[in-house]
Amino acid sequence: MRITQDAQLEPLLAPLADGVGRPVTDTEAFAWLDEEMMKVGSLQHGEVDWPGAEARAAGLLADTGKDLRVLGHLLHCLQQGGDAVRFALSLALLDGALARWWETAYPYAGARGKRARPKLFQQFTQRAVTLAGALDFQGAAEEHQACRDALARLRGRVAEQALPDPALEELARLLDKATPAAANPAPATPAPASSAGGEGPRGAPAETAATAPRAPEARLEAGNERGNRQALLKMAEFLNDQSPGEALGYRLRRHAIWHTIQGLPMTRDGQRTELAPVSADRAAEYREAAGGRPTLADWQRIENSLALAPYWLEGHRLSAEMAGKLEHPRCAEAIRDEAERFLARLPGLEALTFSDGSAFLDPATRAWLEARPGAGAPPAGGGGDTWQAGLETARERLAEEGLAAALAVLDEGLAAAHSPRESVYWRLASADLLHEAGLAALARQHYQALHDAVTPLELDRWEPALPARLASALET
């Protein structure tokens, strides 16, 4: 069943026996659906059977029971793929569910689910904003208007039920910016061609600012670990796409992957975990690329895979090797630095293995981490705090050359830090710069990570200004 018309929504919304039918948890269809949707965002993402998931979700809602988890899966099926008609239908489906059985559906019915339902709604709408980025309304004015109309009705319902609206507000802004007229402007009178460099009058670049990609918004929320992780990964991907040779994006990606891991995974015998290793074929492909002449595409592929396999430390070594061969040594060093920090934060991790017995930290990767160039070098001479001077330089770069160049200054300082104290202050400088550049949500994430890292160290006794500074930043 592929939903393409309004009439197909009615059976999904119509009441069943006892209003919401029976629980779906024990059905084979739900077991299959739940397992299939677990592939989303994993190394098996490309294997998701979207048509099968849509058919089973629709069948469960129409014939078995009204379940908010199933509703979420069906909304995801409708919204992925960038089809504007189906996206509008997803908004209509959510509106209908709110009107008919939102408060009585399994498994969060009645007063027991009063706190869970708004959180689930927020997850649905935040995902809708993310997936709306794939919509293309060029030459599709009717579909664009259908999306806007469906969203207006949904927001009216949301206001009546006092559900969280910020994500829908953001979706409205996205739709406003994506009007067919804006996406398909009337051709302008061509400017005279320049004899060299492809520039127009007054030396303006031929590519206008309107075509420059827009940075994703880092919407971070306390307690929403999955959503925060995805937001940070998107920001990291944006930074890496815009400036592949700048190390910040690679540090941010690793922060997104690892910052929520606070303890060692469970083991069978003190060493072997239940975690599956990266597939042998994929690992062999990356090893071959790293050992030969890797391309930027090879590097991007392994970076994307690392986000799905947080304990595959060999992958970080292979990524660093590719970075070196692509003549991005600072990126390679940043990758090594973040891997070292991850291992130092979780003593004992290096001794664990995947379910097949392969090591988290293989011998080659251990040697790579132990062979840091310049280890043991004394700090650079000179008076004053180097990170403060670095921040002043970064501010100048921000005004003159933009954020990427400014952050590069601070990243160089962090790479050259010779003590945990220096590293903390360089990271604090980066957070300050992000805040000054208008990326308040991303800056707050950095402040929070620093605060969580230094709190157990009881710095109040020997450097009280630092915890106080971080606490003040988090209050603003």
Secondary structure, 3 states (H helix, E strand, C coil): CCCCCHHHHHHHHCCECCECECCCCCCHHHHHHHHHHCCCCCCCHHHCCHHHHHHHHHHHHHHHECEHHHHHHHHHHHHCCCCHHHHHHHHHHHHHHHHHCCCCCECCCHHHHCCHHHHHHHHHHHHHHHHHCCCCCCCCHHHHHHHHHHHHHHHHHHHHCCCCCHHHHHHHHHHHHCCHHHHCCCCCCCCCCCCCCCECHHHCECCCHHHCCCCCCCCCCCCCHHHHHHHHHHHHHHHHHHCCCCCHHHHHHHHHHHCCCCCCCCECCCCEECCCCCCHHHHHHHHHHHHCCCCHHHHHHHHHHHCCCCCCHHHHHHHHHHHHHCCCHHHHHHHHHHHHHHHHHCCCHHHCECCCCCECCCHHHHHHHHCCCCCCCCCCCCCCCHHHHHHHHHHHHHHHHCHHHHHHHHHHHHHCCCCHHHHHHHHHHHHHHHHHCCCHHHHHHHHHHHHHHHHHHCHHHCCCHHHHHHHHHHHC
